[in-house]
Amino acid sequence: MVNKYTTPSLVEADIRASTAFSSSTTPSLAQVTTWIDEESRVAEVRTNTVFSSTIVSSTYFDYSGEDIFRLPQSPLLSVDKVEYNTTSTGLVPNWVELEEGFDKNYLVYTGEGEIEFIHGINAINKVIPRSGRKRLRISYTYGYNSTPLEIQKAVTRQVSLRVIESLLNTQANTQGGNIQVGTISVTDPSNYGVTWFRASRDEIDNIYNNMGYSVKTFRLTRRYN
């Protein structure tokens, strides 16, 4: 399933089109939808992030014995169940459900995708997890409930660039007036010259940079579930 981080209507608004994309326009609605799929995937590759939620159920993890256990994905939307196998490797597992809380078994850091074992005094099962294979069994949800507005804006503008390029390539018009192909009409093509393309690409780059996707930064804060 391809995640879509913008819509044809948002692209229409971005380029100030007077009519909607359809099967009879150039570019067609199908073509714009394909570009949305492609640019949405580019956003995922560029950020190394999928901006949708994914449920992971009863997945086994080896545990090194450290206080901090890092799940393979982040951010987390929820950690629904953490279970610990109290028996040694090779024996029949005995799964004990652990409790989340400052005085219980563990804390969850949603932004970092981390679980910290704290051995709280008020936990029902006072378990100190030991290292071993398949020691943990965890159910959780990671990702995003909705597309961040910055990502929506970047993908929308990237698709808009492709639409304008398609219109300019189909009907060159340097004397003012409208660009019109099929029923798509874009007012005053002089607004979409070299300067606009350069500024748009810079804006897209700035969005990713300001969201912190261009470089890896040291964690300064933790966000609790």
N, CA and C of each residue as an Amber inpcrd file, in Angstrom:
protein
   675
   0.8420000  -1.1980000   0.0000000   0.0000000   0.0000000   0.0000000
   0.8750000   1.2450000   0.0000000   0.5730000   2.1560000  -0.9170000
   1.3330000   3.3990000  -1.0160000   0.6820000   4.4660000  -0.1390000
   1.4750000   5.0850000   0.7210000   0.9680000   6.1920000   1.5170000
   0.9550000   7.4570000   0.6720000  -0.1200000   8.2080000   0.7670000
  -0.2640000   9.4580000   0.0140000  -0.2410000  10.6180000   0.9990000
   0.7240000  11.5280000   0.8110000   0.9110000  12.6180000   1.7580000
   0.3890000  13.9570000   1.2490000  -0.3180000  13.9390000   0.1430000
  -1.0400000  15.1080000  -0.3240000  -2.2080000  14.6180000  -1.1670000
  -2.9850000  15.5450000  -1.7060000  -4.1480000  15.1990000  -2.5250000
  -4.1520000  16.0510000  -3.7900000  -4.8580000  15.6100000  -4.8410000
  -4.9640000  16.4460000  -6.0420000  -5.5400000  17.8310000  -5.7430000
  -6.4940000  17.9080000  -4.8280000  -7.0990000  19.2050000  -4.5270000
  -6.0990000  20.1530000  -3.8770000  -5.1860000  19.6240000  -3.0600000
  -4.1570000  20.4770000  -2.4630000  -3.1890000  20.9740000  -3.5260000
  -2.8830000  20.1320000  -4.4970000  -2.0200000  20.5530000  -5.5990000
  -2.7140000  21.6310000  -6.4280000  -4.0080000  21.4320000  -6.7170000
  -4.7720000  22.4380000  -7.4590000  -4.7260000  23.7860000  -6.7590000
  -4.8800000  23.7630000  -5.4310000  -4.8520000  25.0230000  -4.6830000
  -3.4600000  25.6500000  -4.7260000  -2.4220000  24.8030000  -4.6860000
  -1.0580000  25.3150000  -4.6580000  -0.7020000  26.0270000  -5.9540000
  -1.1710000  25.5180000  -7.1000000  -0.8580000  26.1560000  -8.3850000
  -1.9490000  27.1140000  -8.8380000  -2.9830000  27.2630000  -8.0070000
  -4.1120000  28.1470000  -8.2900000  -4.7910000  27.7740000  -9.6110000
  -5.0370000  26.4720000  -9.7850000  -5.7380000  25.9990000 -10.9820000
  -7.2020000  26.3920000 -10.9030000  -7.7600000  26.7630000 -12.0430000
  -9.1540000  27.2080000 -12.0620000 -10.1400000  26.0590000 -12.1410000
  -9.6530000  24.8730000 -12.5150000 -10.5170000  23.7040000 -12.6000000
  -9.7950000  22.5000000 -12.0170000 -10.5460000  21.4560000 -11.7530000
  -9.9930000  20.2690000 -11.1140000  -9.3600000  19.3380000 -12.1430000
  -8.3810000  18.5530000 -11.7150000  -7.8190000  17.5140000 -12.5690000
  -8.8920000  16.4740000 -12.8710000  -8.8530000  15.9610000 -14.1010000
  -9.8170000  14.9280000 -14.4940000  -9.1730000  14.0620000 -15.5630000
  -9.9550000  13.1400000 -16.1120000  -9.4350000  12.2580000 -17.1590000
  -9.1710000  13.0000000 -18.4550000  -9.7550000  14.1880000 -18.6270000
  -9.6130000  14.9350000 -19.8800000  -8.6170000  16.0810000 -19.7970000
  -7.9930000  16.2750000 -18.6480000  -7.0340000  17.3720000 -18.5060000
  -5.6250000  16.8720000 -18.7930000  -4.7590000  17.8200000 -19.0330000
  -3.3330000  17.5400000 -19.1660000  -2.5830000  18.4000000 -18.1650000
  -1.9510000  17.8080000 -17.1420000  -1.9020000  16.3750000 -16.8690000
  -3.2400000  15.8570000 -16.3480000  -3.4630000  14.5830000 -16.5310000
  -4.7170000  13.9810000 -16.0920000  -4.6950000  13.7150000 -14.5910000
  -5.8640000  13.4340000 -14.0580000  -5.9660000  13.0910000 -12.6420000
  -5.1450000  11.8400000 -12.3370000  -5.1780000  10.8650000 -13.2430000
  -4.4030000   9.6350000 -13.0380000  -2.9170000   9.9290000 -12.9750000
  -2.4350000  10.8250000 -13.8500000  -1.0170000  11.1700000 -13.8430000
  -0.6290000  11.8920000 -12.5680000  -1.4670000  12.8250000 -12.1280000
  -1.1730000  13.5540000 -10.8890000  -1.1780000  12.5960000  -9.7010000
  -2.1070000  11.6470000  -9.6990000  -2.1580000  10.6640000  -8.6170000
  -0.8840000   9.8230000  -8.5930000  -0.3730000   9.4580000  -9.7750000
   0.8870000   8.7120000  -9.8520000   2.0340000   9.5400000  -9.2980000
   2.0660000  10.8250000  -9.6420000   3.1200000  11.6950000  -9.1150000
   3.0260000  11.8210000  -7.5980000   1.8110000  11.8700000  -7.0730000
   1.6430000  11.9330000  -5.6200000   2.2220000  10.6780000  -4.9770000
   1.9410000   9.5140000  -5.5760000   2.5020000   8.2580000  -5.0450000
   4.0300000   8.3090000  -5.0690000   4.5890000   8.7570000  -6.1820000
   6.0460000   8.7830000  -6.3300000   6.6960000   9.7520000  -5.3520000
   6.1480000  10.9590000  -5.2530000   6.7540000  11.9560000  -4.3700000
   6.5320000  11.6240000  -2.8960000   5.4430000  10.9270000  -2.5900000
   5.2330000  10.4680000  -1.2160000   6.2980000   9.4470000  -0.8430000
   6.6150000   8.5760000  -1.7800000   7.6820000   7.6010000  -1.5300000
   9.0320000   8.2840000  -1.3970000   9.2800000   9.3110000  -2.2180000
  10.5240000  10.0710000  -2.1030000  10.6510000  10.6740000  -0.7020000
   9.5460000  11.1880000  -0.1730000   9.5620000  11.7600000   1.1780000
   9.9400000  10.7120000   2.2110000   9.4360000   9.4900000   2.0430000
   9.7670000   8.4110000   2.9810000  11.2420000   8.0390000   2.8980000
  11.7590000   7.9550000   1.6710000  13.1720000   7.6210000   1.4960000
  14.0640000   8.7340000   2.0370000  13.6610000   9.9650000   1.7710000
  14.4800000  11.1080000   2.1830000  14.5230000  11.2560000   3.7080000
  13.4450000  10.9140000   4.3660000  13.3760000  11.0490000   5.8190000
  13.6150000   9.7450000   6.5560000  13.6620000   8.6290000   5.8060000
  13.7530000   7.3030000   6.4120000  12.6200000   7.0850000   7.4100000
  11.4300000   7.5810000   7.0530000  10.2690000   7.5250000   7.9370000
   9.0190000   7.2630000   7.1160000   8.1420000   6.4210000   7.6400000
   6.8270000   6.2130000   7.0470000   5.8140000   6.9540000   7.9080000
   5.0950000   7.8900000   7.3120000   4.2020000   8.7510000   8.0750000
   2.7910000   8.1630000   8.1360000   2.7040000   6.9690000   8.6940000
   1.4240000   6.3190000   8.9670000   1.6450000   5.3920000  10.1530000
   0.5890000   4.8580000  10.7030000   0.7250000   3.9970000  11.8830000
   0.7750000   2.5330000  11.4760000   1.5560000   1.7640000  12.2270000
   1.7060000   0.3300000  11.9940000   1.5920000  -0.3920000  13.3280000
   0.7900000  -1.4530000  13.3630000   0.5980000  -2.2470000  14.5790000
   1.5270000  -3.4530000  14.5350000   2.2520000  -3.6680000  15.6230000
   3.1330000  -4.8310000  15.7630000   2.6140000  -5.6500000  16.9430000
   2.2690000  -6.9070000  16.7010000   1.6220000  -7.7240000  17.7310000
   2.5150000  -8.8830000  18.1630000   2.7050000  -9.0040000  19.4800000
   3.3670000 -10.1610000  20.0960000   4.6540000 -10.5440000  19.3780000
   5.5390000  -9.5770000  19.2160000   6.8130000  -9.8100000  18.5410000
   7.8980000 -10.1270000  19.5680000   8.7100000 -11.1300000  19.2650000
   9.7690000 -11.5650000  20.1800000  11.0440000 -10.7730000  19.9280000
  11.7380000 -10.4550000  21.0280000  12.9940000  -9.7300000  20.9330000
  14.0260000 -10.3680000  21.8600000  15.2690000 -10.4600000  21.3680000
  16.3760000 -10.7890000  22.2520000  16.6520000  -9.5780000  23.1380000
  17.1950000  -9.8390000  24.3280000  17.4100000  -8.7480000  25.2820000
  18.8300000  -8.8420000  25.8190000  19.5520000  -7.7310000  25.7680000
  20.9700000  -7.7100000  26.1580000  21.1790000  -7.5220000  27.6510000
  20.1180000  -7.1860000  28.3860000  20.2510000  -6.9830000  29.8270000
  20.4240000  -5.5370000  30.2370000  20.5010000  -4.6140000  29.2740000
  20.6500000  -3.1920000  29.6160000  19.3320000  -2.6200000  30.1060000
  19.4150000  -1.5200000  30.8600000  18.2010000  -0.8890000  31.3760000
  17.3390000  -0.3340000  30.2480000  17.9670000   0.1360000  29.1700000
  17.2420000   0.7150000  28.0440000  17.1360000  -0.3130000  26.9230000
  15.8970000  -0.6110000  26.5110000  15.6670000  -1.4720000  25.3560000
  15.1220000  -0.6160000  24.2290000  15.7540000  -0.6810000  23.0750000
  15.3690000   0.1430000  21.9330000  14.6070000  -0.6960000  20.9180000
  13.3910000  -0.2990000  20.6710000  12.6110000  -0.9500000  19.6330000
  13.1560000  -0.5450000  18.2640000  12.9630000  -1.3680000  17.2390000
  13.5500000  -1.0560000  15.9280000  12.8970000   0.1040000  15.2070000
  11.7170000   0.5910000  15.6840000  11.0500000   1.7020000  15.0280000
  10.7420000   2.8150000  16.0310000  10.6190000   4.0050000  15.5170000
  10.1830000   5.1690000  16.2990000   9.6120000   6.1890000  15.3180000
   8.7630000   7.1220000  15.8040000   8.2610000   7.2430000  17.1680000
   7.1920000   6.1940000  17.4570000   6.8860000   6.0520000  18.7430000
   5.8450000   5.1260000  19.1650000   4.5470000   5.8810000  19.4140000
   3.4470000   5.2710000  19.0150000   2.1330000   5.8000000  19.3810000
   1.6490000   5.1720000  20.6780000   1.9830000   3.9130000  20.8740000
   1.6040000   3.2420000  22.1200000   2.3990000   1.9630000  22.2690000
   2.5920000   1.5580000  23.5220000   3.1050000   0.2300000  23.8440000
   1.9930000  -0.4610000  24.6110000   1.3950000  -1.4690000  23.9960000
   0.1920000  -2.0840000  24.5450000   0.4860000  -3.2070000  25.5300000
   1.5820000  -3.9230000  25.3220000   1.9020000  -5.0130000  26.2380000
   3.3890000  -5.3250000  26.1580000   4.0010000  -5.4680000  27.3350000
   5.3890000  -5.9090000  27.4310000   5.4080000  -7.1430000  28.3230000
   5.8970000  -8.2490000  27.7750000   5.9840000  -9.4950000  28.5180000
   7.4370000  -9.9550000  28.5870000   7.7570000 -10.6090000  29.7080000
   9.1220000 -11.0690000  29.9430000   9.1060000 -12.5600000  30.2460000
  10.0000000 -13.2860000  29.5930000  10.1200000 -14.7280000  29.8200000
  11.0850000 -14.9830000  30.9670000  10.5860000 -15.5210000  32.0430000
  11.3990000 -15.7200000  33.2450000  12.2410000 -16.9830000  33.2080000
  12.0190000 -17.8850000  32.2560000  12.7670000 -19.1440000  32.2150000
  13.9910000 -19.0300000  31.3030000  14.8950000 -19.9560000  31.4430000
  16.1220000 -19.9660000  30.6590000  15.8530000 -20.4500000  29.2440000
  16.7710000 -20.1150000  28.3430000  16.6530000 -20.5290000  26.9520000
  16.5840000 -22.0500000  26.8440000  15.6400000 -22.5360000  26.0770000
  15.4830000 -23.9680000  25.8770000  14.4040000 -24.5890000  26.7290000
  13.9790000 -23.8730000  27.7710000  12.9050000 -24.3720000  28.6230000
  11.5660000 -23.8090000  28.1560000  10.4810000 -24.4020000  28.6550000
   9.1530000 -23.9030000  28.2990000   9.0120000 -22.4620000  28.8100000
   8.6550000 -21.4990000  27.9400000   8.5850000 -20.0980000  28.3750000
   7.5220000 -19.8740000  29.4440000   7.8270000 -18.9670000  30.3590000
   6.8570000 -18.5130000  31.3540000   6.7560000 -16.9900000  31.2030000
   5.6790000 -16.5580000  30.5200000   5.5600000 -15.1500000  30.2040000
   4.8630000 -14.3870000  31.3300000   5.5230000 -13.3340000  31.8110000
   4.9980000 -12.4670000  32.8590000   4.7630000 -11.0890000  32.2540000
   3.5370000 -10.5750000  32.3890000   3.2440000  -9.2450000  31.8520000
   3.7580000  -8.1810000  32.8070000   4.5120000  -7.2250000  32.2650000
   5.0640000  -6.1380000  33.0610000   4.1550000  -4.9190000  32.9950000
   4.3250000  -4.0240000  33.9610000   3.4560000  -2.8460000  34.0860000
   4.2430000  -1.5720000  33.8030000   3.5700000  -0.6330000  33.1360000
   4.1850000   0.6540000  32.8560000   3.8760000   1.6420000  33.9720000
   4.8670000   2.4450000  34.3610000   4.6470000   3.4690000  35.3790000
   5.9250000   3.7860000  36.1190000   5.9680000   4.9790000  36.7260000
   7.1750000   5.4250000  37.4140000   7.5390000   4.5340000  38.6030000
   6.5490000   3.8620000  39.1890000   6.8330000   2.9700000  40.3150000
   6.5460000   1.5170000  39.9650000   6.5110000   1.2190000  38.6620000
   6.2060000  -0.1470000  38.2230000   7.4360000  -0.7540000  37.5380000
   7.2370000  -1.4320000  36.4120000   8.3450000  -2.1570000  35.7760000
   9.1150000  -1.3640000  34.7250000   8.4200000  -0.4780000  34.0130000
   9.1120000   0.1890000  32.9090000   8.4540000   1.5210000  32.5610000
   9.2370000   2.3430000  31.8550000   8.7610000   3.5970000  31.2740000
   8.9250000   3.5220000  29.7670000   8.0900000   4.2840000  29.0470000
   8.1570000   4.3220000  27.5910000   8.5140000   5.7330000  27.1460000
   9.5020000   5.8360000  26.2690000   9.8780000   7.1050000  25.6470000
   9.4020000   7.0420000  24.1940000   8.2960000   7.7060000  23.9110000
   7.6370000   7.5390000  22.6220000   8.4600000   8.0750000  21.4580000
   9.0730000   9.2340000  21.6320000   9.8140000   9.8370000  20.5370000
  11.0120000   9.0120000  20.1160000  11.6730000   8.3910000  21.0730000
  12.8910000   7.6590000  20.7960000  12.6440000   6.1730000  20.5430000
  11.4220000   5.6950000  20.8090000  11.1360000   4.2830000  20.6370000
  11.8520000   3.4180000  21.6530000  11.9210000   3.8870000  22.8900000
  12.6900000   3.1880000  23.9170000  11.8140000   2.7760000  25.1040000
  12.1970000   1.6610000  25.7090000  11.5860000   1.1820000  26.9460000
  12.6940000   1.1120000  27.9960000  12.4650000   1.7370000  29.1450000
  13.4420000   1.7030000  30.2360000  12.8870000   0.8730000  31.3870000
  13.6170000  -0.1560000  31.7840000  13.2240000  -0.9900000  32.9140000
  13.7120000  -0.3340000  34.2020000  12.7720000  -0.1110000  35.1500000
  13.0950000   0.6850000  36.3410000  12.9080000  -0.0720000  37.6480000
  12.3110000  -1.2840000  37.6010000  12.1890000  -2.1160000  38.7870000
  11.5030000  -1.3810000  39.9470000  10.3370000  -0.8150000  39.6690000
   9.6170000  -0.0390000  40.6790000   9.1030000  -0.8840000  41.8290000
   8.9470000  -0.2240000  42.9680000   8.5820000  -0.9450000  44.1880000
   7.1170000  -1.3450000  44.2270000   6.2800000  -0.7290000  43.4160000
   4.8450000  -1.0250000  43.4460000   4.3880000  -1.9200000  42.3040000
   5.3090000  -2.5210000  41.5940000   4.9380000  -3.4430000  40.5270000
   4.3900000  -4.7400000  41.1130000   3.3660000  -5.2820000  40.4760000
   2.8160000  -6.5720000  40.9270000   3.8610000  -7.6620000  40.7620000
   4.4700000  -7.7090000  39.5690000   5.5460000  -8.6680000  39.3260000
   6.8800000  -7.9380000  39.4080000   7.5720000  -8.1240000  40.5160000
   8.8480000  -7.4330000  40.7220000   9.9440000  -8.2130000  39.9980000
  10.0250000  -7.9510000  38.7020000  10.9320000  -8.6910000  37.8340000
  12.0950000  -7.8030000  37.4180000  13.2970000  -8.3430000  37.5000000
  14.4730000  -7.6840000  36.9480000  14.8730000  -8.4730000  35.7030000
  14.5560000  -7.9520000  34.5240000  14.8220000  -8.7120000  33.2930000
  16.3010000  -9.0570000  33.1260000  16.5640000 -10.2950000  32.7340000
  17.9070000 -10.7610000  32.4400000  18.0730000 -10.9300000  30.9360000
  19.3100000 -10.9300000  30.5000000  19.5850000 -11.0640000  29.0720000
  19.2520000 -12.4720000  28.5990000  18.9780000 -12.5870000  27.3070000
  18.7090000 -13.8870000  26.7300000  17.9710000 -13.7760000  25.4160000
  17.9050000 -14.8730000  24.7160000  17.1920000 -14.9040000  23.4460000
  15.6840000 -14.9470000  23.6830000  14.9560000 -14.1770000  22.8840000
  13.4970000 -14.1200000  22.9640000  13.0240000 -13.9080000  24.4010000
  13.7000000 -13.0100000  25.1130000  13.3190000 -12.7000000  26.4960000
  12.0720000 -11.8220000  26.5550000  11.8850000 -10.9870000  25.5230000
  10.7780000 -10.0300000  25.5400000   9.7790000 -10.3620000  24.4400000
   8.5110000 -10.1200000  24.7630000   7.4310000 -10.2310000  23.7780000
   6.5970000  -8.9640000  23.8960000   6.5920000  -8.1630000  22.8350000
   6.0440000  -6.8050000  22.9340000   5.0210000  -6.5710000  21.8280000
   3.9220000  -5.9090000  22.1900000   2.9130000  -5.4400000  21.2370000
   2.8880000  -3.9180000  21.3040000   2.9890000  -3.2780000  20.1520000
   3.0670000  -1.8220000  20.1470000   2.6230000  -1.2730000  18.7950000
   2.4040000   0.0370000  18.7610000   2.0500000   0.7400000  17.5280000
   3.0440000   1.8720000  17.3270000   3.5990000   1.9550000  16.1320000
   4.5620000   3.0080000  15.8500000   4.1420000   3.7980000  14.6120000
   4.7470000   4.9580000  14.4670000   4.4670000   5.7890000  13.2970000
   3.7180000   7.0570000  13.6580000   2.7920000   7.4460000  12.7750000
   2.0700000   8.7150000  12.9210000   0.5840000   8.4840000  12.6830000
  -0.2430000   9.1700000  13.4650000  -1.6880000   9.1060000  13.2590000
  -2.1280000   9.9180000  12.0500000  -1.3540000  10.9320000  11.7030000
  -1.6900000  11.7710000  10.5600000  -0.4060000  12.3080000   9.9540000
  -0.4840000  12.7680000   8.7230000   0.6840000  13.3000000   8.0340000
   1.0850000  14.6460000   8.6350000   2.3360000  14.8110000   9.0590000
   2.7780000  16.1330000   9.5220000   2.5540000  17.1770000   8.4380000
   2.1220000  18.3520000   8.8340000   1.8110000  19.3970000   7.8640000
   3.0260000  19.7730000   7.0240000   4.2130000  19.7000000   7.6230000
   5.4150000  20.0500000   6.8670000   5.6420000  19.0630000   5.7170000
   5.4150000  17.7790000   5.9860000   5.5880000  16.7630000   4.9470000
   4.5190000  16.9380000   3.8790000   3.3020000  17.2150000   4.2840000
   2.2290000  17.4670000   3.3200000   2.5980000  18.6340000   2.4090000
   3.1280000  19.6830000   2.9940000   3.4910000  20.8670000   2.2100000
   4.6180000  20.5450000   1.2270000   5.6340000  19.7980000   1.6840000
   6.7620000  19.4720000   0.8150000   6.3270000  18.6070000  -0.3560000
   5.4960000  17.5890000  -0.1000000   5.0510000  16.7040000  -1.1670000
   4.1210000  17.4560000  -2.1220000   3.2420000  18.2870000  -1.5760000
   2.3500000  19.0840000  -2.4230000   3.1370000  19.9570000  -3.3810000
   4.1390000  20.6450000  -2.8610000   4.9280000  21.5430000  -3.7160000
   5.7410000  20.7520000  -4.7400000   6.2390000  19.5850000  -4.3710000
   7.0030000  18.7940000  -5.3200000   6.1240000  18.3220000  -6.4800000
   4.8950000  17.9240000  -6.1680000   3.9690000  17.5370000  -7.2320000
   3.5940000  18.7620000  -8.0610000   3.4100000  19.8940000  -7.4330000
   3.1040000  21.1250000  -8.1750000   4.1930000  21.4490000  -9.1830000
   5.4420000  21.2400000  -8.7900000   6.5490000  21.4720000  -9.7180000
   6.4060000  20.6050000 -10.9650000   6.0260000  19.3640000 -10.7610000
   5.8990000  18.4450000 -11.8950000   4.7060000  18.8270000 -12.7780000
   3.6360000  19.3130000 -12.1500000   2.4740000  19.7510000 -12.9340000
   2.8390000  20.9520000 -13.7980000   3.4830000  21.9400000 -13.1980000
   3.8410000  23.1450000 -13.9470000   4.8260000  22.8130000 -15.0580000
   5.7920000  21.9400000 -14.7710000   6.7330000  21.5290000 -15.8090000
   6.0040000  20.8680000 -16.9710000   5.0120000  20.0360000 -16.6370000
   4.2340000  19.3710000 -17.6840000   3.4770000  20.3860000 -18.5310000
   2.8760000  21.3810000 -17.9000000   2.1200000  22.4050000 -18.6390000
   3.0340000  23.2530000 -19.5140000   4.1800000  23.6390000 -18.9600000
   5.1080000  24.4660000 -19.7310000   5.6720000  23.7070000 -20.9200000
   5.9290000  22.4240000 -20.7330000   6.4660000  21.6200000 -21.8270000
   5.4210000  21.3750000 -22.9160000   4.1380000  21.3700000 -22.5260000
   3.0770000  21.0930000 -23.4880000   2.6850000  22.3240000 -24.2790000
   2.6760000  23.4540000 -23.6070000   2.2580000  24.6840000 -24.2890000
   3.1180000  25.8400000 -23.8080000   4.2050000  26.1200000 -24.5230000
   5.0850000  27.2170000 -24.1410000   4.3460000  28.5430000 -24.3120000
   4.4560000  29.4040000 -23.2830000   3.7780000  30.6950000 -23.3440000
   4.6150000  31.6860000 -22.5480000   5.3050000  32.5520000 -23.1980000
   6.1820000  33.5040000 -22.5210000   5.6780000  34.9410000 -22.6130000
   4.4960000  35.1300000 -23.1780000   3.9930000  36.4820000 -23.4040000
   2.8870000  36.8730000 -22.4320000   2.7670000  36.1670000 -21.3190000
   1.7000000  36.4800000 -20.3800000   0.4490000  35.7140000 -20.7170000
  -0.6580000  36.0460000 -20.0500000  -1.9020000  35.3260000 -20.2860000
  -1.9330000  34.0300000 -19.5030000  -2.7480000  33.1060000 -19.9740000
  -2.9400000  31.8450000 -19.2750000  -2.2460000  30.6880000 -19.9800000
  -1.8460000  29.7000000 -19.1680000  -1.4780000  28.4020000 -19.7070000
  -2.7220000  27.5530000 -19.6090000  -3.1550000  26.9840000 -20.7150000
  -4.3460000  26.1630000 -20.6790000  -4.1540000  24.9390000 -21.5630000
  -4.2540000  23.7640000 -20.9680000  -4.1670000  22.5080000 -21.6860000
  -5.3260000  21.6480000 -21.2240000  -6.1570000  21.2000000 -22.1580000
  -7.3780000  20.5380000 -21.7300000  -8.2390000  21.5540000 -21.0160000
  -8.6450000  21.2490000 -19.7840000  -9.4490000  22.2030000 -19.0170000
  -8.6920000  22.7810000 -17.8390000  -7.4150000  22.4280000 -17.6850000
  -6.6170000  23.0120000 -16.6170000  -6.1510000  24.3930000 -17.0680000
  -6.3840000  25.3760000 -16.2480000  -5.9640000  26.7350000 -16.5680000
  -5.1970000  27.2980000 -15.3820000  -3.9700000  27.7470000 -15.6370000
  -3.1350000  28.3410000 -14.6030000  -2.9010000  29.7930000 -14.9750000
  -3.3100000  30.7000000 -14.1140000  -3.2370000  32.1230000 -14.4230000
  -1.8070000  32.6380000 -14.3560000  -1.4170000  33.4330000 -15.3530000
  -0.1440000  34.1490000 -15.4220000   1.0580000  33.2180000 -15.2310000
   1.4720000  32.5560000 -16.3020000   2.5950000  31.6340000 -16.2060000
   3.9090000  32.2960000 -15.8310000   4.0000000  33.6350000 -15.9430000
   5.2370000  34.3120000 -15.5600000   5.5340000  34.1210000 -14.0730000
   4.5030000  33.7690000 -13.3050000   4.7130000  33.5030000 -11.8830000
   5.5130000  32.2230000 -11.6550000   5.6010000  31.3930000 -12.6870000
   6.2290000  30.0830000 -12.5320000   7.5090000  29.9970000 -13.3560000
   8.3230000  31.0100000 -13.2930000   9.5880000  31.0320000 -14.0020000
  10.6970000  30.3590000 -13.2200000  11.9370000  30.6220000 -13.6480000
  13.1040000  30.0050000 -13.0250000  13.1870000  30.3360000 -11.5410000
  12.8720000  31.5780000 -11.2030000  12.9480000  32.0040000  -9.8010000
  11.9870000  31.2030000  -8.9330000  10.7690000  30.9880000  -9.4350000
   9.7750000  30.2280000  -8.6700000  10.2250000  28.7940000  -8.4670000
  10.7680000  28.1730000  -9.5150000  11.2400000  26.7900000  -9.3870000
  12.3690000  26.6920000  -8.3690000  13.3080000  27.6300000  -8.4430000
  14.4280000  27.6060000  -7.5090000  13.9410000  27.8250000  -6.0760000
  13.0600000  28.8060000  -5.8990000  12.5450000  29.0970000  -4.5580000
  11.7580000  27.9150000  -4.0090000  11.0040000  27.2440000  -4.8800000
  10.2100000  26.0930000  -4.4360000  11.1050000  24.9590000  -3.9850000
  12.1480000  24.6760000  -4.7410000  13.0630000  23.5970000  -4.3590000
  13.8010000  23.9370000  -3.0720000  14.1720000  25.2150000  -2.9140000
  14.8090000  25.6330000  -1.6610000  13.8510000  25.4680000  -0.4890000
  12.5810000  25.7930000  -0.7180000  11.5860000  25.6630000   0.3370000
  11.4270000  24.2070000   0.7580000  11.4000000  23.3050000  -0.2090000
  11.2900000  21.8790000   0.0920000  12.4980000  21.4130000   0.9080000
  13.6960000  21.8130000   0.4850000  14.9040000  21.4340000   1.2280000
  14.8650000  21.9820000   2.6490000  14.4100000  23.2200000   2.7980000
  14.3500000  23.8260000   4.1300000  13.3830000  23.0940000   5.0420000
  12.2720000  22.6080000   4.4810000  11.3080000  21.8640000   5.2970000
  11.9780000  20.6420000   5.9020000  12.6670000  19.8610000   5.0720000
  13.3330000  18.6610000   5.5850000  14.4410000  19.0080000   6.5630000
  15.2040000  20.0590000   6.2520000  16.2920000  20.4560000   7.1470000
  15.7680000  20.9060000   8.5050000  14.7060000  21.7150000   8.4940000
  14.1650000  22.2380000   9.7500000  13.4870000  21.1600000  10.5840000
  13.0130000  20.1000000   9.9260000  12.4320000  18.9800000  10.6710000
  13.5030000  18.0480000  11.2200000  14.7630000  18.3060000  10.8700000
  15.8500000  17.5060000  11.4200000  16.1450000  16.2410000  10.6490000
  15.6810000  16.1360000   9.3910000  15.9020000  14.9110000   8.6400000
  17.1960000  14.9260000   7.8300000  17.8450000  16.0680000   7.7190000
  19.0580000  16.1170000   6.9170000  20.2750000  15.6580000   7.7020000
  20.2150000  15.7560000   9.0300000  21.3260000  15.3380000   9.8740000
  20.7680000  14.6140000  11.0860000  21.5970000  13.7450000  11.6790000
  21.2130000  13.0610000  12.8970000  21.6690000  13.8970000  14.0780000
  20.7780000  14.1540000  15.0230000  21.1080000  14.9860000  16.1640000
  21.0580000  14.1680000  17.4410000  21.8510000  14.5730000  18.4360000
  21.8470000  13.9000000  19.7300000  20.5470000  14.1860000  20.4520000
  20.0150000  13.1830000  21.1300000  18.7570000  13.3540000  21.8300000
  18.9420000  14.2710000  23.0300000  18.1580000  15.3360000  23.0790000
  18.2210000  16.2790000  24.1850000  17.1040000  16.0560000  25.1810000
  15.9780000  15.5480000  24.7410000  14.8400000  15.3560000  25.6330000
  14.1940000  14.0110000  25.3580000  13.4030000  13.5660000  26.3030000
  12.6250000  12.3640000  26.1270000  11.1630000  12.7040000  26.2930000
  10.3260000  11.9980000  25.5590000   8.8730000  12.2040000  25.6610000
   8.2560000  10.9360000  26.1940000   7.5390000  11.0620000  27.2830000
   6.9450000   9.8950000  27.9260000   5.6100000   9.5550000  27.3010000
   5.3130000   8.2680000  27.2750000   4.0260000   7.8020000  26.7440000
   2.9020000   8.1360000  27.7340000
